[in-house]
Structures are given as C-alpha cells and as structure tokens.
Amino acid sequence: MLSIAIYLVYVLLGASILIMLAFGIRNLGRSGENKLVLAGFALPIVLAGVLMAVYGSWVPALIMTAVVLMLLAFLLMILSAGRRFVR
C-alpha cells in the first residue's frame, strides 16, 4: 500500500512540473524580451543545476531548489509588504 502512495506522489509531482513548464513557456512567449521575466524562468533551472553539482544527485538538489525558492518567495512577499507599509 505504501509503495502505491509513493508512486502516486511521483506521478503528481511529475504532472505538476509539466504543467508549470507548459504555462511558463506559454507566458514566456507572451512576455516579449523582458529580461527580468527571462531571469525569473531561468533561476530555478540554474539553481537546480548548481545544487546538482553540489549534492551529486538530483533528489536532494531538487528538494533544496524547492526549499530555496519557497524561502525566496516568502522573503519577497515580506519585502513587498514592507515597501507598501513604508509608503
């Protein structure tokens, strides 16, 4: 029973990554030549590559990529709220 749940999690993770990739490519085409948008799409790929070189395996590298990106998103939300508060 546990192995079925693990495979279901893998399938859901894979599907969510493919959906994010599809919407990202679609939005990238709509953005034109905005360099900030291109950097935003390249950041997870570059970060995963660097962490892959550090850890030597994709599993911990992708987990740490997700953790770093979540912490970065949280930090940016705090900075955005702080900037609005200062105005």
Contacts in CASP RR format, 6 or more apart in sequence:
PFRMAT RR
TARGET T0000
AUTHOR 0000-0000-0000
METHOD contacts of the structure
MODEL  1
MLSIAIYLVYVLLGASILIMLAFGIRNLGRSGENKLVLAGFALPIVLAGV
LMAVYGSWVPALIMTAVVLMLLAFLLMILSAGRRFVR
24 41 0 8 1.000
27 37 0 8 1.000
28 37 0 8 1.000
28 38 0 8 1.000
28 41 0 8 1.000
31 37 0 8 1.000
31 38 0 8 1.000
43 69 0 8 1.000
44 65 0 8 1.000
44 69 0 8 1.000
47 65 0 8 1.000
47 68 0 8 1.000
47 69 0 8 1.000
48 61 0 8 1.000
48 62 0 8 1.000
48 65 0 8 1.000
49 61 0 8 1.000
51 60 0 8 1.000
51 61 0 8 1.000
51 62 0 8 1.000
51 64 0 8 1.000
51 65 0 8 1.000
51 68 0 8 1.000
52 58 0 8 1.000
52 61 0 8 1.000
54 61 0 8 1.000
55 61 0 8 1.000
55 64 0 8 1.000
END
